Amino acid sequence: MKKQPFILMLIIVLTLALSACSSNKAAPIESTVPVKEMVDKMITEAEQPALMELDADAVKQQYHLDPALLEEYSARIPLMNVKTNEISVFKVKDEKDIPTIETAIKQRAADVQKQFETYLPDQYENAKNYKLVTKGNYLLFVISEKPDDVVKSFDSFFVQ
């Protein structure tokens, strides 16, 4: 008989303790530099072929996404259609839009793969091995011969 109130009190105390611990939100992941500067440095560090910057209309067309969802972005694609190399960083305004942006990026990767499927086999392999990395509200999309080097460079821009 005396065990019931003790167990009830124990459950209440544990519930309060767990709910107090779970309400602590982690600090948001933020970059130490603007997105455009990030991409410039990644291109320099990872030695990429000549890439051109996309404007809002081109981002909408190439990536099938609305730039209005983005706080800032820098999307670079090859100047000539003989390489698949791309480096793009998108900072999403609202965290709830990250799945939408990820879907758009995956569609872009599929488009590039389809374009090079029967054209240049080595570039098709690059396109198949793309990287999509999400850190906080930032998304990195990279197609490169050495995508891991670009991802490592991208990671260096964030403080935890």
Secondary structure as UniProt FT lines:
FT   HELIX           3..22
FT   STRAND          30..31
FT   HELIX           35..45
FT   TURN            46..47
FT   STRAND          51..53
FT   HELIX           56..63
FT   HELIX           67..69
FT   STRAND          70..78
FT   TURN            81..82
FT   STRAND          86..92
FT   HELIX           95..97
FT   HELIX           98..116
FT   TURN            117..119
FT   HELIX           121..128
FT   STRAND          131..135
FT   TURN            136..137
FT   STRAND          138..143
FT   HELIX           147..155
FT   TURN            156..157
FT   STRAND          158..159
//
